[in-house]
Amino acid sequence: MPRPSSTRSPAEPRQVRSTSEMDLAQLLRLPGVEEVCELRSAVGFMALHGGSQDRGTHEIACRAAERAGASYYAIVQPRDLRVHLTSRLHDPGQSTAMRAFLDHVEVAISVHGFGRDSFSFHVESGTQPVIEPYGPALRGRQTGPLRGIIVGGLNAPLVEAACRLLSDRLPGYHAGSERVRLGFHPRNPVNLPSAQGVQIELPPALRGIGDLGEDLVPRENGIVTEVVAVLVELAEWADHMRAN
């Protein structure tokens, strides 16, 4: 039996909801779900799955946006909710804040997370202990921490720059778009600004929640600081490219 890496109180149940019939408007109406929108420069960061879904992405993207003077849009889910609404279903026509963000920025950098990131362990009255996976399934023959960074998006020069910066600055990790194709759908919000954008999928270790996501609350450590610094540099590169 796997060793539990996190616990939750029965008084604070974690709700995992199906998204087969859910749209953005319905997600935003769920209790505790919040939108964040800060309009600054024409480069904008996004965290569509912030909070409990892709843990650590809101904290990282928000910090990078502040340091780069960039705009920022996020959807932040509370701790007792976990909904994965695929990016292409985030219809800006259903969110005034998202529409304002996309109308303001020219290029976007969307920060996401991937990989099974820990287990939830709890005991219910009269039953055996329950262990639930907290995150998407492991893929293929994976047995240890993920060391890849998935990069996608329709702004090809920005995708190339992101792969180069992330691989060069984060030893032991490889960033690429060739094996897993994510972030390329034309209805993905990252591709809706005039100059489109780049989507960056970070594994658990780069989001401050441990190699397998064993920390429920994201922490700031050296590698998170470096991830933020790389994103700030990427935003600066994007702004220079946009202006020229």
ABEGO torsion letter per residue (X at the ends): XBBBABBBBAABBBBBBBAAABBAAAAAABBGBBBBBBBBBABBBBBAABEAABBGAAAAAAAAAAAAGBBBBBBBBBAABBBBBBAAABBAAABAAAAAAAAABABBBBBBBBEBBEBBBBBBBGBBBBBBBBEBBBBEABABBBABBBBBEABAAAAAAAAAAAAAABBGBBBBAAABBBGABAABAAAABAAEBBBBBBBAAAAGAEAAGABABBBBBAAAAAAAAAAAAAAAAAAAAAAX
